[in-house]
Amino acid sequence: MSEQIHTLDARGLNCPLPILRTKKTIAGMQSGEILEITATDPGSVKDLDSFCSQTGHEMLSSQQSDGEFIFRIRKA
């Protein structure tokens, strides 16, 4: 069985839009599904880390490449 992976393109969006779109997208997902977010706002690193800590979602990975931040979050 393959994992359901959703994607969110938040490139070019500034705070607070990346986190707001993340919250909205995750709300429509089932527990255990994964959301992959691509953002360009450096503030999204701290915002998404805090979001996961507060909500219980699991930050699977967080990386930076060519000015983009890529996150993978598993919904609690």
PyMOL Python script that loads the backbone (N, CA, C, O; Angstrom):
from pymol import cmd

cmd.read_pdbstr("""\
ATOM      1  N   MET A   1       0.833  -1.180   0.000  1.00  0.00           N
ATOM      2  CA  MET A   1       0.000   0.000   0.000  1.00  0.00           C
ATOM      3  C   MET A   1       0.880   1.247   0.000  1.00  0.00           C
ATOM      4  O   MET A   1       1.751   1.382   0.860  1.00  0.00           O
ATOM      5  N   SER A   2       0.671   2.151  -0.941  1.00  0.00           N
ATOM      6  CA  SER A   2       1.497   3.352  -1.014  1.00  0.00           C
ATOM      7  C   SER A   2       0.875   4.457  -0.174  1.00  0.00           C
ATOM      8  O   SER A   2      -0.340   4.510   0.021  1.00  0.00           O
ATOM      9  N   GLU A   3       1.739   5.334   0.316  1.00  0.00           N
ATOM     10  CA  GLU A   3       1.272   6.449   1.123  1.00  0.00           C
ATOM     11  C   GLU A   3       0.649   7.505   0.221  1.00  0.00           C
ATOM     12  O   GLU A   3       1.112   7.732  -0.897  1.00  0.00           O
ATOM     13  N   GLN A   4      -0.391   8.141   0.707  1.00  0.00           N
ATOM     14  CA  GLN A   4      -1.024   9.241  -0.014  1.00  0.00           C
ATOM     15  C   GLN A   4      -0.201  10.499   0.253  1.00  0.00           C
ATOM     16  O   GLN A   4      -0.044  10.909   1.403  1.00  0.00           O
ATOM     17  N   ILE A   5       0.324  11.113  -0.810  1.00  0.00           N
ATOM     18  CA  ILE A   5       1.131  12.314  -0.672  1.00  0.00           C
ATOM     19  C   ILE A   5       0.434  13.468  -1.381  1.00  0.00           C
ATOM     20  O   ILE A   5       0.108  13.387  -2.565  1.00  0.00           O
ATOM     21  N   HIS A   6       0.213  14.539  -0.630  1.00  0.00           N
ATOM     22  CA  HIS A   6      -0.372  15.764  -1.170  1.00  0.00           C
ATOM     23  C   HIS A   6       0.751  16.777  -1.336  1.00  0.00           C
ATOM     24  O   HIS A   6       1.746  16.716  -0.614  1.00  0.00           O
ATOM     25  N   THR A   7       0.610  17.698  -2.263  1.00  0.00           N
ATOM     26  CA  THR A   7       1.628  18.721  -2.449  1.00  0.00           C
ATOM     27  C   THR A   7       1.011  20.105  -2.304  1.00  0.00           C
ATOM     28  O   THR A   7      -0.158  20.323  -2.623  1.00  0.00           O
ATOM     29  N   LEU A   8       1.822  21.030  -1.817  1.00  0.00           N
ATOM     30  CA  LEU A   8       1.410  22.419  -1.672  1.00  0.00           C
ATOM     31  C   LEU A   8       2.546  23.293  -2.177  1.00  0.00           C
ATOM     32  O   LEU A   8       3.658  23.245  -1.651  1.00  0.00           O
ATOM     33  N   ASP A   9       2.263  24.088  -3.195  1.00  0.00           N
ATOM     34  CA  ASP A   9       3.246  25.018  -3.743  1.00  0.00           C
ATOM     35  C   ASP A   9       3.014  26.378  -3.107  1.00  0.00           C
ATOM     36  O   ASP A   9       2.072  27.086  -3.461  1.00  0.00           O
ATOM     37  N   ALA A  10       3.884  26.740  -2.158  1.00  0.00           N
ATOM     38  CA  ALA A  10       3.776  28.027  -1.468  1.00  0.00           C
ATOM     39  C   ALA A  10       4.909  28.959  -1.888  1.00  0.00           C
ATOM     40  O   ALA A  10       5.229  29.914  -1.180  1.00  0.00           O
ATOM     41  N   ARG A  11       5.509  28.679  -3.034  1.00  0.00           N
ATOM     42  CA  ARG A  11       6.608  29.531  -3.519  1.00  0.00           C
ATOM     43  C   ARG A  11       6.068  30.921  -3.849  1.00  0.00           C
ATOM     44  O   ARG A  11       4.998  31.064  -4.442  1.00  0.00           O
ATOM     45  N   GLY A  12       6.826  31.935  -3.455  1.00  0.00           N
ATOM     46  CA  GLY A  12       6.441  33.310  -3.727  1.00  0.00           C
ATOM     47  C   GLY A  12       5.473  33.891  -2.713  1.00  0.00           C
ATOM     48  O   GLY A  12       5.144  35.075  -2.788  1.00  0.00           O
ATOM     49  N   LEU A  13       5.012  33.089  -1.772  1.00  0.00           N
ATOM     50  CA  LEU A  13       4.088  33.573  -0.738  1.00  0.00           C
ATOM     51  C   LEU A  13       4.876  33.961   0.510  1.00  0.00           C
ATOM     52  O   LEU A  13       5.805  33.259   0.910  1.00  0.00           O
ATOM     53  N   ASN A  14       4.501  35.072   1.115  1.00  0.00           N
ATOM     54  CA  ASN A  14       5.155  35.532   2.335  1.00  0.00           C
ATOM     55  C   ASN A  14       4.278  35.252   3.543  1.00  0.00           C
ATOM     56  O   ASN A  14       3.070  35.047   3.423  1.00  0.00           O
ATOM     57  N   CYS A  15       4.908  35.247   4.703  1.00  0.00           N
ATOM     58  CA  CYS A  15       4.229  35.032   5.967  1.00  0.00           C
ATOM     59  C   CYS A  15       3.035  35.978   6.079  1.00  0.00           C
ATOM     60  O   CYS A  15       3.182  37.168   5.801  1.00  0.00           O
ATOM     61  N   PRO A  16       1.887  35.503   6.465  1.00  0.00           N
ATOM     62  CA  PRO A  16       1.582  34.178   7.046  1.00  0.00           C
ATOM     63  C   PRO A  16       0.979  33.202   6.040  1.00  0.00           C
ATOM     64  O   PRO A  16       0.495  32.146   6.448  1.00  0.00           O
ATOM     65  N   LEU A  17       0.987  33.506   4.756  1.00  0.00           N
ATOM     66  CA  LEU A  17       0.293  32.660   3.777  1.00  0.00           C
ATOM     67  C   LEU A  17       0.779  31.209   3.717  1.00  0.00           C
ATOM     68  O   LEU A  17      -0.063  30.315   3.629  1.00  0.00           O
ATOM     69  N   PRO A  18       2.089  30.918   3.760  1.00  0.00           N
ATOM     70  CA  PRO A  18       2.481  29.495   3.704  1.00  0.00           C
ATOM     71  C   PRO A  18       1.879  28.661   4.840  1.00  0.00           C
ATOM     72  O   PRO A  18       1.415  27.544   4.611  1.00  0.00           O
ATOM     73  N   ILE A  19       1.887  29.199   6.056  1.00  0.00           N
ATOM     74  CA  ILE A  19       1.349  28.427   7.176  1.00  0.00           C
ATOM     75  C   ILE A  19      -0.174  28.346   7.093  1.00  0.00           C
ATOM     76  O   ILE A  19      -0.747  27.312   7.437  1.00  0.00           O
ATOM     77  N   LEU A  20      -0.832  29.395   6.650  1.00  0.00           N
ATOM     78  CA  LEU A  20      -2.293  29.361   6.522  1.00  0.00           C
ATOM     79  C   LEU A  20      -2.729  28.348   5.471  1.00  0.00           C
ATOM     80  O   LEU A  20      -3.699  27.619   5.674  1.00  0.00           O
ATOM     81  N   ARG A  21      -2.022  28.300   4.360  1.00  0.00           N
ATOM     82  CA  ARG A  21      -2.363  27.326   3.310  1.00  0.00           C
ATOM     83  C   ARG A  21      -2.059  25.905   3.772  1.00  0.00           C
ATOM     84  O   ARG A  21      -2.772  24.964   3.425  1.00  0.00           O
ATOM     85  N   THR A  22      -0.988  25.758   4.562  1.00  0.00           N
ATOM     86  CA  THR A  22      -0.655  24.440   5.116  1.00  0.00           C
ATOM     87  C   THR A  22      -1.778  23.956   6.029  1.00  0.00           C
ATOM     88  O   THR A  22      -2.222  22.814   5.916  1.00  0.00           O
ATOM     89  N   LYS A  23      -2.238  24.823   6.932  1.00  0.00           N
ATOM     90  CA  LYS A  23      -3.322  24.452   7.849  1.00  0.00           C
ATOM     91  C   LYS A  23      -4.571  24.038   7.073  1.00  0.00           C
ATOM     92  O   LYS A  23      -5.208  23.038   7.405  1.00  0.00           O
ATOM     93  N   LYS A  24      -4.916  24.800   6.050  1.00  0.00           N
ATOM     94  CA  LYS A  24      -6.119  24.512   5.259  1.00  0.00           C
ATOM     95  C   LYS A  24      -5.982  23.169   4.529  1.00  0.00           C
ATOM     96  O   LYS A  24      -6.921  22.374   4.506  1.00  0.00           O
ATOM     97  N   THR A  25      -4.825  22.925   3.942  1.00  0.00           N
ATOM     98  CA  THR A  25      -4.606  21.683   3.203  1.00  0.00           C
ATOM     99  C   THR A  25      -4.639  20.475   4.132  1.00  0.00           C
ATOM    100  O   THR A  25      -5.281  19.473   3.822  1.00  0.00           O
ATOM    101  N   ILE A  26      -3.952  20.562   5.270  1.00  0.00           N
ATOM    102  CA  ILE A  26      -3.907  19.443   6.217  1.00  0.00           C
ATOM    103  C   ILE A  26      -5.302  19.145   6.773  1.00  0.00           C
ATOM    104  O   ILE A  26      -5.635  17.989   7.032  1.00  0.00           O
ATOM    105  N   ALA A  27      -6.108  20.179   6.953  1.00  0.00           N
ATOM    106  CA  ALA A  27      -7.469  19.979   7.478  1.00  0.00           C
ATOM    107  C   ALA A  27      -8.294  19.062   6.573  1.00  0.00           C
ATOM    108  O   ALA A  27      -9.190  18.365   7.049  1.00  0.00           O
ATOM    109  N   GLY A  28      -7.996  19.058   5.279  1.00  0.00           N
ATOM    110  CA  GLY A  28      -8.734  18.224   4.340  1.00  0.00           C
ATOM    111  C   GLY A  28      -8.122  16.858   4.097  1.00  0.00           C
ATOM    112  O   GLY A  28      -8.596  16.105   3.246  1.00  0.00           O
ATOM    113  N   MET A  29      -7.078  16.533   4.836  1.00  0.00           N
ATOM    114  CA  MET A  29      -6.392  15.262   4.661  1.00  0.00           C
ATOM    115  C   MET A  29      -6.797  14.261   5.738  1.00  0.00           C
ATOM    116  O   MET A  29      -7.347  14.637   6.773  1.00  0.00           O
ATOM    117  N   GLN A  30      -6.518  12.982   5.483  1.00  0.00           N
ATOM    118  CA  GLN A  30      -6.765  11.918   6.448  1.00  0.00           C
ATOM    119  C   GLN A  30      -5.510  11.710   7.298  1.00  0.00           C
ATOM    120  O   GLN A  30      -4.397  12.005   6.863  1.00  0.00           O
ATOM    121  N   SER A  31      -5.705  11.203   8.506  1.00  0.00           N
ATOM    122  CA  SER A  31      -4.593  10.899   9.395  1.00  0.00           C
ATOM    123  C   SER A  31      -3.614   9.944   8.711  1.00  0.00           C
ATOM    124  O   SER A  31      -4.029   8.967   8.087  1.00  0.00           O
ATOM    125  N   GLY A  32      -2.312  10.228   8.828  1.00  0.00           N
ATOM    126  CA  GLY A  32      -1.278   9.379   8.243  1.00  0.00           C
ATOM    127  C   GLY A  32      -0.847   9.807   6.856  1.00  0.00           C
ATOM    128  O   GLY A  32       0.204   9.375   6.381  1.00  0.00           O
ATOM    129  N   GLU A  33      -1.632  10.648   6.192  1.00  0.00           N
ATOM    130  CA  GLU A  33      -1.242  11.129   4.863  1.00  0.00           C
ATOM    131  C   GLU A  33      -0.130  12.165   5.002  1.00  0.00           C
ATOM    132  O   GLU A  33       0.049  12.767   6.061  1.00  0.00           O
ATOM    133  N   ILE A  34       0.605  12.358   3.926  1.00  0.00           N
ATOM    134  CA  ILE A  34       1.776  13.231   3.936  1.00  0.00           C
ATOM    135  C   ILE A  34       1.530  14.446   3.061  1.00  0.00           C
ATOM    136  O   ILE A  34       0.958  14.351   1.975  1.00  0.00           O
ATOM    137  N   LEU A  35       1.976  15.596   3.562  1.00  0.00           N
ATOM    138  CA  LEU A  35       1.918  16.837   2.803  1.00  0.00           C
ATOM    139  C   LEU A  35       3.343  17.290   2.523  1.00  0.00           C
ATOM    140  O   LEU A  35       4.148  17.449   3.441  1.00  0.00           O
ATOM    141  N   GLU A  36       3.645  17.497   1.242  1.00  0.00           N
ATOM    142  CA  GLU A  36       4.950  18.036   0.849  1.00  0.00           C
ATOM    143  C   GLU A  36       4.747  19.491   0.450  1.00  0.00           C
ATOM    144  O   GLU A  36       3.986  19.792  -0.470  1.00  0.00           O
ATOM    145  N   ILE A  37       5.430  20.386   1.145  1.00  0.00           N
ATOM    146  CA  ILE A  37       5.292  21.823   0.935  1.00  0.00           C
ATOM    147  C   ILE A  37       6.590  22.363   0.364  1.00  0.00           C
ATOM    148  O   ILE A  37       7.675  22.039   0.846  1.00  0.00           O
ATOM    149  N   THR A  38       6.471  23.192  -0.668  1.00  0.00           N
ATOM    150  CA  THR A  38       7.624  23.899  -1.216  1.00  0.00           C
ATOM    151  C   THR A  38       7.369  25.382  -1.002  1.00  0.00           C
ATOM    152  O   THR A  38       6.361  25.914  -1.467  1.00  0.00           O
ATOM    153  N   ALA A  39       8.284  26.058  -0.297  1.00  0.00           N
ATOM    154  CA  ALA A  39       8.129  27.468   0.025  1.00  0.00           C
ATOM    155  C   ALA A  39       9.430  28.219  -0.251  1.00  0.00           C
ATOM    156  O   ALA A  39      10.503  27.620  -0.323  1.00  0.00           O
ATOM    157  N   THR A  40       9.318  29.524  -0.402  1.00  0.00           N
ATOM    158  CA  THR A  40      10.507  30.364  -0.585  1.00  0.00           C
ATOM    159  C   THR A  40      10.697  31.335   0.577  1.00  0.00           C
ATOM    160  O   THR A  40      11.739  31.984   0.668  1.00  0.00           O
ATOM    161  N   ASP A  41       9.723  31.445   1.454  1.00  0.00           N
ATOM    162  CA  ASP A  41       9.801  32.354   2.606  1.00  0.00           C
ATOM    163  C   ASP A  41      10.647  31.706   3.701  1.00  0.00           C
ATOM    164  O   ASP A  41      10.266  30.661   4.229  1.00  0.00           O
ATOM    165  N   PRO A  42      11.804  32.314   4.057  1.00  0.00           N
ATOM    166  CA  PRO A  42      12.653  31.729   5.111  1.00  0.00           C
ATOM    167  C   PRO A  42      11.930  31.578   6.445  1.00  0.00           C
ATOM    168  O   PRO A  42      12.282  30.704   7.237  1.00  0.00           O
ATOM    169  N   GLY A  43      10.932  32.407   6.707  1.00  0.00           N
ATOM    170  CA  GLY A  43      10.173  32.312   7.950  1.00  0.00           C
ATOM    171  C   GLY A  43       9.355  31.045   8.054  1.00  0.00           C
ATOM    172  O   GLY A  43       8.936  30.662   9.146  1.00  0.00           O
ATOM    173  N   SER A  44       9.125  30.394   6.934  1.00  0.00           N
ATOM    174  CA  SER A  44       8.316  29.171   6.961  1.00  0.00           C
ATOM    175  C   SER A  44       9.022  28.041   7.708  1.00  0.00           C
ATOM    176  O   SER A  44       8.364  27.123   8.197  1.00  0.00           O
ATOM    177  N   VAL A  45      10.346  28.095   7.802  1.00  0.00           N
ATOM    178  CA  VAL A  45      11.082  27.047   8.530  1.00  0.00           C
ATOM    179  C   VAL A  45      10.638  27.046   9.991  1.00  0.00           C
ATOM    180  O   VAL A  45      10.246  26.006  10.520  1.00  0.00           O
ATOM    181  N   LYS A  46      10.698  28.191  10.636  1.00  0.00           N
ATOM    182  CA  LYS A  46      10.298  28.303  12.041  1.00  0.00           C
ATOM    183  C   LYS A  46       8.793  28.098  12.191  1.00  0.00           C
ATOM    184  O   LYS A  46       8.342  27.411  13.108  1.00  0.00           O
ATOM    185  N   ASP A  47       8.020  28.698  11.286  1.00  0.00           N
ATOM    186  CA  ASP A  47       6.557  28.599  11.371  1.00  0.00           C
ATOM    187  C   ASP A  47       6.071  27.161  11.295  1.00  0.00           C
ATOM    188  O   ASP A  47       5.237  26.746  12.100  1.00  0.00           O
ATOM    189  N   LEU A  48       6.581  26.396  10.337  1.00  0.00           N
ATOM    190  CA  LEU A  48       6.107  25.018  10.161  1.00  0.00           C
ATOM    191  C   LEU A  48       6.604  24.105  11.277  1.00  0.00           C
ATOM    192  O   LEU A  48       5.916  23.158  11.659  1.00  0.00           O
ATOM    193  N   ASP A  49       7.796  24.384  11.801  1.00  0.00           N
ATOM    194  CA  ASP A  49       8.302  23.609  12.935  1.00  0.00           C
ATOM    195  C   ASP A  49       7.403  23.832  14.153  1.00  0.00           C
ATOM    196  O   ASP A  49       7.038  22.882  14.846  1.00  0.00           O
ATOM    197  N   SER A  50       7.056  25.084  14.404  1.00  0.00           N
ATOM    198  CA  SER A  50       6.162  25.410  15.517  1.00  0.00           C
ATOM    199  C   SER A  50       4.778  24.805  15.304  1.00  0.00           C
ATOM    200  O   SER A  50       4.170  24.282  16.238  1.00  0.00           O
ATOM    201  N   PHE A  51       4.290  24.882  14.079  1.00  0.00           N
ATOM    202  CA  PHE A  51       2.988  24.319  13.738  1.00  0.00           C
ATOM    203  C   PHE A  51       2.932  22.828  14.080  1.00  0.00           C
ATOM    204  O   PHE A  51       1.966  22.362  14.685  1.00  0.00           O
ATOM    205  N   CYS A  52       3.962  22.091  13.694  1.00  0.00           N
ATOM    206  CA  CYS A  52       3.997  20.647  13.984  1.00  0.00           C
ATOM    207  C   CYS A  52       4.071  20.386  15.486  1.00  0.00           C
ATOM    208  O   CYS A  52       3.407  19.481  15.991  1.00  0.00           O
ATOM    209  N   SER A  53       4.869  21.167  16.196  1.00  0.00           N
ATOM    210  CA  SER A  53       4.987  20.993  17.647  1.00  0.00           C
ATOM    211  C   SER A  53       3.652  21.229  18.342  1.00  0.00           C
ATOM    212  O   SER A  53       3.304  20.517  19.283  1.00  0.00           O
ATOM    213  N   GLN A  54       2.908  22.226  17.880  1.00  0.00           N
ATOM    214  CA  GLN A  54       1.649  22.594  18.525  1.00  0.00           C
ATOM    215  C   GLN A  54       0.495  21.658  18.155  1.00  0.00           C
ATOM    216  O   GLN A  54      -0.430  21.479  18.947  1.00  0.00           O
ATOM    217  N   THR A  55       0.540  21.069  16.978  1.00  0.00           N
ATOM    218  CA  THR A  55      -0.594  20.272  16.502  1.00  0.00           C
ATOM    219  C   THR A  55      -0.377  18.765  16.595  1.00  0.00           C
ATOM    220  O   THR A  55      -1.334  18.000  16.476  1.00  0.00           O
ATOM    221  N   GLY A  56       0.855  18.328  16.805  1.00  0.00           N
ATOM    222  CA  GLY A  56       1.132  16.901  16.897  1.00  0.00           C
ATOM    223  C   GLY A  56       1.416  16.238  15.560  1.00  0.00           C
ATOM    224  O   GLY A  56       1.643  15.029  15.511  1.00  0.00           O
ATOM    225  N   HIS A  57       1.409  17.010  14.464  1.00  0.00           N
ATOM    226  CA  HIS A  57       1.781  16.457  13.170  1.00  0.00           C
ATOM    227  C   HIS A  57       3.286  16.187  13.180  1.00  0.00           C
ATOM    228  O   HIS A  57       4.029  16.847  13.906  1.00  0.00           O
ATOM    229  N   GLU A  58       3.734  15.227  12.384  1.00  0.00           N
ATOM    230  CA  GLU A  58       5.143  14.819  12.386  1.00  0.00           C
ATOM    231  C   GLU A  58       5.894  15.449  11.216  1.00  0.00           C
ATOM    232  O   GLU A  58       5.540  15.247  10.054  1.00  0.00           O
ATOM    233  N   MET A  59       6.935  16.216  11.541  1.00  0.00           N
ATOM    234  CA  MET A  59       7.815  16.775  10.506  1.00  0.00           C
ATOM    235  C   MET A  59       8.757  15.650  10.077  1.00  0.00           C
ATOM    236  O   MET A  59       9.671  15.284  10.817  1.00  0.00           O
ATOM    237  N   LEU A  60       8.535  15.113   8.899  1.00  0.00           N
ATOM    238  CA  LEU A  60       9.353  14.008   8.400  1.00  0.00           C
ATOM    239  C   LEU A  60      10.688  14.495   7.877  1.00  0.00           C
ATOM    240  O   LEU A  60      11.714  13.845   8.075  1.00  0.00           O
ATOM    241  N   SER A  61      10.675  15.657   7.198  1.00  0.00           N
ATOM    242  CA  SER A  61      11.927  16.216   6.692  1.00  0.00           C
ATOM    243  C   SER A  61      11.756  17.701   6.427  1.00  0.00           C
ATOM    244  O   SER A  61      10.659  18.192   6.163  1.00  0.00           O
ATOM    245  N   SER A  62      12.880  18.393   6.508  1.00  0.00           N
ATOM    246  CA  SER A  62      12.930  19.822   6.224  1.00  0.00           C
ATOM    247  C   SER A  62      14.291  20.077   5.594  1.00  0.00           C
ATOM    248  O   SER A  62      15.328  19.815   6.205  1.00  0.00           O
ATOM    249  N   GLN A  63      14.279  20.588   4.372  1.00  0.00           N
ATOM    250  CA  GLN A  63      15.552  20.825   3.690  1.00  0.00           C
ATOM    251  C   GLN A  63      15.487  22.098   2.855  1.00  0.00           C
ATOM    252  O   GLN A  63      14.410  22.591   2.519  1.00  0.00           O
ATOM    253  N   GLN A  64      16.665  22.615   2.530  1.00  0.00           N
ATOM    254  CA  GLN A  64      16.752  23.808   1.695  1.00  0.00           C
ATOM    255  C   GLN A  64      17.565  23.472   0.461  1.00  0.00           C
ATOM    256  O   GLN A  64      18.590  22.794   0.539  1.00  0.00           O
ATOM    257  N   SER A  65      17.086  23.963  -0.693  1.00  0.00           N
ATOM    258  CA  SER A  65      17.781  23.722  -1.948  1.00  0.00           C
ATOM    259  C   SER A  65      17.490  24.868  -2.914  1.00  0.00           C
ATOM    260  O   SER A  65      16.332  25.124  -3.244  1.00  0.00           O
ATOM    261  N   ASP A  66      18.517  25.545  -3.360  1.00  0.00           N
ATOM    262  CA  ASP A  66      18.380  26.618  -4.344  1.00  0.00           C
ATOM    263  C   ASP A  66      17.343  27.666  -3.954  1.00  0.00           C
ATOM    264  O   ASP A  66      16.524  28.071  -4.780  1.00  0.00           O
ATOM    265  N   GLY A  67      17.377  28.107  -2.694  1.00  0.00           N
ATOM    266  CA  GLY A  67      16.464  29.146  -2.237  1.00  0.00           C
ATOM    267  C   GLY A  67      15.052  28.675  -1.952  1.00  0.00           C
ATOM    268  O   GLY A  67      14.173  29.485  -1.656  1.00  0.00           O
ATOM    269  N   GLU A  68      14.825  27.376  -2.039  1.00  0.00           N
ATOM    270  CA  GLU A  68      13.512  26.815  -1.732  1.00  0.00           C
ATOM    271  C   GLU A  68      13.616  25.937  -0.490  1.00  0.00           C
ATOM    272  O   GLU A  68      14.632  25.287  -0.243  1.00  0.00           O
ATOM    273  N   PHE A  69      12.548  25.940   0.272  1.00  0.00           N
ATOM    274  CA  PHE A  69      12.464  25.121   1.473  1.00  0.00           C
ATOM    275  C   PHE A  69      11.426  24.038   1.204  1.00  0.00           C
ATOM    276  O   PHE A  69      10.302  24.329   0.794  1.00  0.00           O
ATOM    277  N   ILE A  70      11.811  22.794   1.438  1.00  0.00           N
ATOM    278  CA  ILE A  70      10.929  21.662   1.158  1.00  0.00           C
ATOM    279  C   ILE A  70      10.674  20.910   2.462  1.00  0.00           C
ATOM    280  O   ILE A  70      11.607  20.479   3.141  1.00  0.00           O
ATOM    281  N   PHE A  71       9.403  20.763   2.793  1.00  0.00           N
ATOM    282  CA  PHE A  71       8.987  20.116   4.029  1.00  0.00           C
ATOM    283  C   PHE A  71       8.096  18.934   3.714  1.00  0.00           C
ATOM    284  O   PHE A  71       7.318  18.965   2.760  1.00  0.00           O
ATOM    285  N   ARG A  72       8.213  17.889   4.519  1.00  0.00           N
ATOM    286  CA  ARG A  72       7.291  16.756   4.432  1.00  0.00           C
ATOM    287  C   ARG A  72       6.718  16.540   5.827  1.00  0.00           C
ATOM    288  O   ARG A  72       7.443  16.288   6.789  1.00  0.00           O
ATOM    289  N   ILE A  73       5.384  16.647   5.905  1.00  0.00           N
ATOM    290  CA  ILE A  73       4.686  16.540   7.182  1.00  0.00           C
ATOM    291  C   ILE A  73       3.656  15.420   7.100  1.00  0.00           C
ATOM    292  O   ILE A  73       2.887  15.339   6.142  1.00  0.00           O
ATOM    293  N   ARG A  74       3.649  14.546   8.127  1.00  0.00           N
ATOM    294  CA  ARG A  74       2.649  13.491   8.224  1.00  0.00           C
ATOM    295  C   ARG A  74       1.554  13.965   9.175  1.00  0.00           C
ATOM    296  O   ARG A  74       1.824  14.355  10.311  1.00  0.00           O
ATOM    297  N   LYS A  75       0.308  13.925   8.690  1.00  0.00           N
ATOM    298  CA  LYS A  75      -0.814  14.367   9.514  1.00  0.00           C
ATOM    299  C   LYS A  75      -1.031  13.411  10.674  1.00  0.00           C
ATOM    300  O   LYS A  75      -1.018  12.191  10.504  1.00  0.00           O
ATOM    301  N   ALA A  76      -1.229  13.979  11.851  1.00  0.00           N
ATOM    302  CA  ALA A  76      -1.453  13.180  13.058  1.00  0.00           C
ATOM    303  C   ALA A  76      -2.797  12.470  12.990  1.00  0.00           C
ATOM    304  O   ALA A  76      -3.162  11.748  13.918  1.00  0.00           O
TER     305      ALA A  76
END
""", "prot")
cmd.dss("prot")
cmd.show_as("cartoon", "prot")
cmd.util.cbc("prot")
cmd.orient("prot")
